Amino acid sequence: MVALGGWLVVSPLVLQQATPGDAWAPPTTWNFVITGALALLVAVTALVEWAEWQGWLGLALGAWLTVSPWGIGFADMPITQAIAVLCGAGIAFLSGWAL
């Protein structure tokens, strides 16, 4: 989950969706960065000490990320959609497994 969260945070830069400091980054960039940072935070806190809320929060983040291409409206961008669905499903699976 640490790797998935980290990838989500840096993927907009790697895929050149936004440049650092770009205040008008597309909603997909903000979606990936915020969701990835939260997933990363949940994963790191779970490494320190596991609590049930971490699993539920991770499950919610994964579910959101999986449906976000249709919720935000970037389902017509195949690579970005695939990243969101695959990372979201991975985060949800790992969180569900931990529960």
C-alpha positions in Angstrom: 0.0 0.0 0.0 3.0 2.3 0.6 4.1 1.7 -3.0 0.6 2.3 -4.4 0.2 5.5 -2.4 3.6 6.7 -3.4 3.0 6.0 -7.1 -0.3 7.9 -7.0 1.5 11.0 -5.5 4.2 11.1 -8.2 2.3 9.7 -11.2 0.9 13.1 -12.4 4.5 14.4 -12.7 5.7 11.2 -14.3 2.8 11.2 -16.8 3.2 15.0 -17.2 -0.3 15.9 -16.2 0.9 18.8 -14.1 4.1 20.6 -13.3 5.2 21.4 -9.8 3.6 24.5 -8.4 0.8 24.4 -11.1 -2.1 25.9 -9.2 -4.5 25.0 -12.0 -3.7 21.3 -12.2 -6.5 19.2 -13.5 -8.8 17.5 -11.0 -7.3 14.2 -11.8 -3.9 15.4 -10.5 -5.5 16.6 -7.2 -7.4 13.4 -6.9 -4.3 11.3 -7.3 -2.1 13.4 -5.0 -4.6 13.7 -2.2 -5.8 10.1 -2.3 -2.3 8.8 -2.7 -1.0 10.9 0.2 -3.8 9.7 2.4 -3.2 6.1 1.4 0.5 6.5 2.1 -0.3 8.1 5.5 -2.6 5.2 6.4 -0.1 2.6 5.3 2.7 4.2 7.3 0.6 4.5 10.5 -0.4 0.9 10.1 3.2 -0.1 10.0 3.8 1.6 13.3 0.7 0.3 15.0 -2.3 -1.4 13.4 -5.9 -0.2 14.2 -9.1 -1.2 12.6 -9.9 2.3 11.4 -6.9 2.2 9.1 -8.4 -0.8 7.2 -11.8 0.9 6.8 -10.2 4.2 5.7 -8.0 2.4 3.2 -11.1 0.5 1.9 -12.9 3.8 1.4 -10.0 5.4 -0.3 -9.6 2.4 -2.6 -13.3 2.4 -3.4 -13.3 6.1 -4.2 -10.2 5.8 -6.4 -11.8 2.9 -8.3 -14.9 4.8 -9.2 -13.3 8.3 -9.5 -12.8 8.2 -13.3 -16.6 8.3 -13.7 -17.2 10.5 -10.7 -14.8 13.2 -11.7 -15.1 12.6 -15.5 -11.7 11.3 -16.7 -13.0 7.9 -17.9 -12.0 9.0 -21.5 -8.3 9.0 -20.6 -7.4 5.3 -20.8 -4.0 5.4 -19.0 -5.2 7.7 -16.2 -8.4 5.6 -15.8 -6.3 2.4 -15.6 -4.0 3.8 -13.0 -7.0 4.9 -10.9 -8.9 1.6 -11.2 -5.9 -0.6 -10.6 -4.4 1.3 -7.7 -7.9 1.8 -6.2 -8.6 -2.0 -6.5 -5.2 -2.7 -5.0 -5.6 -0.4 -2.1 -9.1 -1.7 -1.4 -7.9 -5.4 -1.6 -5.0 -4.8 0.7 -7.1 -2.9 3.2 -9.9 -5.5 3.1 -7.3 -8.3 3.6 -5.9 -6.5 6.6 -9.4 -6.3 8.1 
